[in-house]
Amino acid sequence: MQTPPLAAILAYQNEDVISRFTDLLAVEEEEARDIFQETKKFLYLSQLTPAFIPDDLLILDEMWHNFILFTREYQDFCQAHFQKYLHHLPATKQEKAEQARLREQDPEQNKQRYLDRMEGLLEATYDHLGEDTVRKWFQQYPEQYSQARLLALRKV
């Protein structure tokens, strides 16, 4: 499969996704639009390299969940841009148990595995999306959308 141009992915707009997001979180419409753009960048990146959403990027996960709820539109978007449905797969009970076992068994090695994954994500983000995206995702978002801040932003 050939990866679609990022510009085509970013050109996609959906007012319903933005509206629902602002219904759920106390963010301005323009902020929601920007988060949607960043989420589409993440989906693009996930097709180029193994990617995961660390806790510092949970705002992208929130928007992705929101987009998926518009099932037909999300399916059409995926098909048009990636020629397949992009599944959002949470960790299974077994995977979480294995992660806990690894943390307990060798905390330093587990920490290093995480740091290696983060390094890969940072490098891929820089290589494919540029320095501005790295700064936004890994400097701005951890402060602006920390877990505590996300909880405070929830309207419902």
Stockholm file with secondary structure:
# STOCKHOLM 1.0

chainA/1-156         MQTPPLAAILAYQNEDVISRFTDLLAVEEEEARDIFQETKKFLYLSQLTPAFIPDDLLILDEMWHNFILFTREYQDFCQAHFQKYLHHLPATKQEKAEQARLREQDPEQNKQRYLDRMEGLLEATYDHLGEDTVRKWFQQYPEQYSQARLLALRKV
#=GR chainA/1-156 SS CCCCCHHHHHHCCCHHHHHHHHHHBSCCHHHHHHHHHHHHHHHHHHTTSCCCCCGGGHHHHHHHHHHHHSHHHHHHHHHHHHSSCCCCCCCCHHHHHHHHHHHHHCHHHHHHHHHHHHHHHHHHHHHHHCHHHHHIIIIIHHHHTCHHHHHHHBCC
#=GC SS_cons         CCCCCHHHHHHCCCHHHHHHHHHHBSCCHHHHHHHHHHHHHHHHHHTTSCCCCCGGGHHHHHHHHHHHHSHHHHHHHHHHHHSSCCCCCCCCHHHHHHHHHHHHHCHHHHHHHHHHHHHHHHHHHHHHHCHHHHHIIIIIHHHHTCHHHHHHHBCC
//
